[in-house]
Amino acid sequence: MKIWTGITLATILAATTVTSAFAQGSGADVYTSTKCAMCHGATGTGNAGMKVPPFKSPDAIKATDTALSAAIKNGAGTGTIKMPAYAAKLTDAQIKSVVAYIRTLQK
């Protein structure tokens, strides 16, 4: 009986973990659904007209995950075109997943 209880609890825990991860979405899903791709391009090539550099630029590659997360959370840029802050729209886990996705675009 104890074995079945343990297996049941483990199954419930695993299902909850998978559901929570799925509900937050993958970095690619968040990237496309929150308008990141509109300015940064579907593959991270940037938008020269908006002065958005590609993710493969040396500065973007050198940026730490913390710096990228801060830019997503708090907004970034100077001049007339600025990246808006997404702190109110994305969870920390979603921001982390977007940063991880950006890293895949840099390869």
C-alpha positions in Angstrom: 0.0 0.0 0.0 2.8 2.4 0.9 4.4 1.8 -2.5 1.3 2.7 -4.4 0.9 5.9 -2.3 4.5 6.8 -3.1 4.0 6.1 -6.8 0.8 8.1 -6.9 2.4 11.1 -5.1 5.4 11.0 -7.5 3.0 10.9 -10.5 1.0 13.9 -9.2 4.2 15.8 -8.6 5.6 15.1 -12.0 2.3 16.0 -13.7 2.2 19.3 -11.8 5.8 20.2 -12.7 5.2 19.5 -16.4 1.9 21.4 -16.4 3.6 24.4 -14.7 6.5 24.4 -17.2 4.0 24.1 -20.1 1.9 26.9 -18.8 4.9 29.3 -18.7 5.7 28.5 -22.3 9.0 27.9 -23.9 11.4 30.7 -24.6 10.5 30.5 -28.4 6.8 30.7 -27.6 7.2 33.7 -25.3 9.6 35.4 -27.8 7.0 35.2 -30.6 3.9 35.8 -28.6 5.2 38.9 -26.8 6.3 40.9 -29.8 10.0 40.3 -29.4 10.2 39.0 -33.0 8.5 42.2 -34.3 11.6 44.3 -33.5 14.4 41.7 -33.1 13.4 39.5 -36.0 12.1 35.9 -36.0 15.7 34.7 -36.0 17.2 37.5 -34.0 18.6 39.4 -37.0 17.5 42.7 -35.6 15.9 45.6 -37.4 18.3 48.1 -38.9 15.5 50.7 -39.6 14.7 50.7 -35.9 18.4 50.5 -34.9 17.9 47.1 -33.2 21.2 45.2 -33.5 21.2 41.5 -34.2 21.6 39.1 -31.3 24.8 37.8 -33.0 26.4 41.2 -32.6 29.6 41.2 -30.4 27.9 43.3 -27.7 24.8 41.0 -27.5 27.0 37.9 -27.4 29.2 39.5 -24.6 26.1 40.5 -22.6 25.5 38.4 -19.5 22.3 36.6 -18.9 21.7 39.0 -16.0 22.1 42.0 -18.3 19.8 40.5 -21.0 17.2 39.7 -18.3 17.5 43.3 -16.9 16.9 44.8 -20.4 13.8 42.6 -20.9 12.5 43.3 -17.5 13.3 47.1 -17.3 13.4 48.1 -20.9 16.5 49.4 -22.7 17.8 51.8 -25.3 18.2 55.5 -25.7 17.0 58.0 -28.3 13.6 57.8 -30.0 13.4 54.0 -30.3 13.4 52.2 -26.9 12.6 48.7 -25.9 9.7 48.7 -23.5 9.8 47.1 -20.1 8.2 43.7 -19.8 8.3 43.3 -16.0 4.6 43.6 -15.7 3.9 41.3 -18.7 6.4 38.4 -18.1 7.3 36.3 -15.1 10.9 35.9 -14.1 10.7 32.3 -15.4 9.5 33.5 -18.8 12.2 36.1 -19.0 14.8 33.5 -18.2 13.4 31.2 -20.9 13.5 34.1 -23.4 17.2 34.7 -22.6 17.9 31.0 -23.0 16.1 31.2 -26.4 18.2 34.2 -27.4 21.3 32.2 -26.7 20.2 29.6 -29.2 19.7 32.3 -31.8 23.3 33.4 -31.3 24.7 30.0 -32.4 
